[in-house]
Amino acid sequence: VRITSDREKQLEMYKKFAAEVEKDRPALFTYAPNFIYVMPKRVKGVELRAVSIPSERFLGIHRWYLETDRVWRAFLSNETLPSSEDNF
């Protein structure tokens, strides 16, 4: 475009340039959905962080629980004692 001072040629070159840019337009994705999840207050142990895909909300599901009771060890039977396999 700067190689000529002829206005008609410059206009023609600008049109060719604009057509080339239009043909090879880069994509810019500006849409990012918000994933909003509501949990009942009785569900404990839920830590929802930034989620990229909906299934990621279940990554920590093994830590979720509804209720717990404190029981002294003396009152636990062998079947209810926690084993080392219970620790994740």
N, C-alpha and C positions, 0 to 999 in steps of 0.2 A: 504494500500500500504506500509505503514511503519512497518507493523507487520512482514514482512518477508524480508530477504536479498537476496532471490532467485530472480534473474533478470527475469526469465521466468514467475514466479508467479506475480511479480510486473507489468510486461507488460500486463499480462492477466487481472489483477485488474484495470489497467488504461484503458484498452479497455472497460471493463464493465462500469466503471465510465463514460467514454466519451459517451457510448451508452445511458446511463441513462440521462445524461445532454441533449443529442440530442433529446431524446424522450420528455422531459419536458422543452423545451427551452422557456424562457420567451419572450414575444413580446415587442418590443420597436419601437414605431411609430415615425419616424423622419421626416415625411412629414407634412408640414403645409402650405396650399396654401395662397398666397397673394391675397387679394381682392382689386383691384384697380378700382376706379370709377372716371370718369371725368365728371365734371359738367360745364355747360355754365356759363360764368362770370355774366350773367344777373340774374341768380338764386341766391338770397340772403338768409341768415339765415341757410345755410347748415353747420352743424358741424359733419363731419364724424370722428369718433374715431375708435379705434380698433374694427374690425368686426369679430365675430366668425363664424357666418352663414350669407349668403348673404341677407336674409330678414331683418337683423338688420340695414341695411343702411337706412331703412325707419322709424326708431324709432322716429326721430324728424321731420318728414315730415310736421306736423302741423305748424311748424315754418318757412317753406320755403315760399318765395314770389318772385314775379318778379319785381314789381315797386310799389312805394308809392308816395303820394303827401302830402305835409303839407297844411292843410286847417285850417284857423282860426275858432274857435268855433262859432263865430258870423255868419259864412256862412254855418254852418251845419244845416240841418233840423232834426226834431225829429227822422226820420227813419234812418239817418246816424250816429246819436250819438252813441258812443260805450257804451254798457251796461256792467254791472259787470259780465255777463255770458261770455263775450268775453275774459276775462282774464283767462288764463289756469293756 
